[in-house]
Structures are given as C-alpha cells and as structure tokens.
Amino acid sequence: MRVRDWQDILSDVAESGADADGWRAVAGDRRDGIGEDLYLGHPDAGVYQLKTYAKNPFEVQGVGTELARRIDDDLDPLFPQQADGRFGFQQGIEDEDEAEAAAKRLGSVVETHADAPTTPGDFFEDVMGALDSPAYGPMEYDAYDRLEGLDDLADEFEEAERMLNADLDDLVDESSVDRGFQ
C-alpha cells in the first residue's frame, strides 16, 4: 500500500475509465484529530481512502491510498446504493473553447429541467453528464458527527487507517495548524 497526496488519488479515480455514475462514497469527520475521511468505491475500479484537512480557507492538504482493486461482497454493504446526499467532482477545464462548450451543455440541461417535470436525482445526473464528470454518485455524509459506516470501513482497513492517520497528523504538525487556520 502506497500513501500518496490526496489529489493524486483523485486523479487516479478520474482516469480510471470506470462508469462515472457507478461511484459511491462515505464521508465525515475523522475519528481522531482534525479533518475528514472520505472513502470512494466503484465495483470495477476499487476502493480509495482520503484523509484531508483545511490548512486555511483556500488550501486543503491530505493523503490517500488505494485500498482494494474492486468492491467485493464483503465491502459492498459498506457503501450506499442510494443516499440522501450525492457527490461529484470535476477536473479543471483548461481550454476556453471546452469551457464554452461545457457552459452551453449545462445551460441546455438547466433549460430542459426548468421546462419539464423532473426529479432532483435526474437533474443531478444530467448536470454531471453535461460537465463530463469522471465520478459521481450517492454519498453518506454527516458534517456534525461520525457515521457508523466510516467506523466500519476504518475497522475493515485498520492498517491503512493507522498509516494515513500518522501521515495526516505529520502534515498537520508540519504546518503548525493544530486547531485553527494558518
């Protein structure tokens, strides 16, 4: 298991080639220390864990790793099939023409959904498709408490949990953030 920068893990997810809408996530506060835990899973692309913290309002730092090459029968119940929350992420658009094309696609989706009776889930799916999101799906998340699902995943991947906690704690100590913004 290799511990790497959290953004490198997200790049791996984006470049995995897996069905974008097949991803599932569980996220929330870390068990010990400042920051958050995020587990991303896809049946064919694997399971990833990220630990991050806000160094200041403009900078997030963190670490992550690949935990498994796919979601097997033991891991499947730990990830939501459906949830009240959703997640998605984008890689930055670097080309002006590409940005204009994405804006037009997004505008078309918004117009279509404004004129037709649709569900929030349908709207979310269409927005992610219009923006060509590499990964999105249901997410269990609690901003105020630690979810039981996070503890179950941490227990399942106990060694990774210890290693990532140690590395994130080192990042926090090196930045002298402790409990406030720098």
PEPEDA-V177569 format. One record per helix or strand of 3 or more residues. SS is the DSSP state (2 for helix, 1 for strand). FROM is the first residue (numbers start at 0). TO is the last residue. If there is no record, write none. Layout:
ss/from/to
SS/FROM/TO
SS/FROM/TO
This chain:
ss/from/to
2/5/13
2/19/21
1/23/28
1/35/41
1/45/55
1/58/67
2/72/75
1/84/88
2/95/114
2/119/129
1/134/141
2/147/155
2/157/174
